[in-house]
């Protein structure tokens, strides 16, 4: 199996066109979208969310903040890093900053919002997770569990959006 050097070069593995994997370009809208394509888009989203979430939780926990301000910071940072990954790749592809911002917003907003809603909802439901310290296995275990559930919930949404030319499908035209 060949490696897709284009997605590696752009640092945007979540946008692998899958040429070496037998996928067609139906994912640009209206056609059949593979679960692999949707999972890659969701993994891209999860990466940005995880960076922001972990950083927010570390900052909030270290500063002794309560649940609400810690979660608020984690969510803001998740959106920031989620958008930044797409923005960075699209700008590297030669798109102007104003257009790239629009692409990132169109590509990632719903995916990140669902990821954050599910992820934080799960964290709130795990007893003691929000009170756990960074050195506690419960902190990291609950976070990993929440990310896994968020990934499972967000992947079908991304599959549906890509199949309609929305979400991460918007980014493909700039590669």
Secondary structure, 3 states (H helix, E strand, C coil): CCCCHHHHHHCCHHHCCCHHHCCCHHHHCCCCCCHHHHHHHHHHHHHHHHHHHHHHHHHHHHCCCCHHHHHHHHHHHHHHHHHHHHHHHHHHCCCCHHHHHHHHHHHHHHHHHHHHHHHHHHHHHCCCHHHCCCCCHHHHHHHHHHHHHHHHHHHHHHHHHHHCCCCCHHHHCCC
